[in-house]
Amino acid sequence: MKLDQLFNMQKALDAYIQENHKATETFNEKGLALLVELAELANETRCFKFWSMKGPSAKDMILEEYVDSIHFLLSLGIEKDFDGLENWPTSNELEMDLTQLFLQTGQAIYTFLDELSFESYKNIWMQYGALAKTLGFTEKQIIQAYIDKNEENYARQRSGY
């Protein structure tokens, strides 16, 4: 998947938010937001809730939570000048159960926040690619959901969210 369209859209949204909120030094906040969004995604899948008989949320809700993470992942890359990542890196070695994928993705985020390297950033993308594959999301679905959520984020900013 080509990422340049998503990076460009995120840059514009980040600039819009920056202009309206005059926020500076938001990297750590975005890092924490990414971890929170990952947890919200896991919660919607309910993959770890062995004590419950209730199934996962609707696929569209899970996809929306997924792209919430993508917004912050893009934004973190922009802040560290890693927005030159043209294609979504993938790995066939990341086929495992969903709970393990969430744990590894969380670890990848923590590693990136600690190292701030391009390789650790790419690793998060690989983890999210494995999550997308395991959750059954297509490239087309992810891009459209990102575009839809991006528009919603602008609307929220205009309404004083």
Summary of the structure (lengths in Angstrom):
residues: 161
radius of gyration: 15.4
end to end distance: 31.0
largest distance: 45.9
contacts: 447
relative contact order: 0.17
helix: 73%
strand: 1%
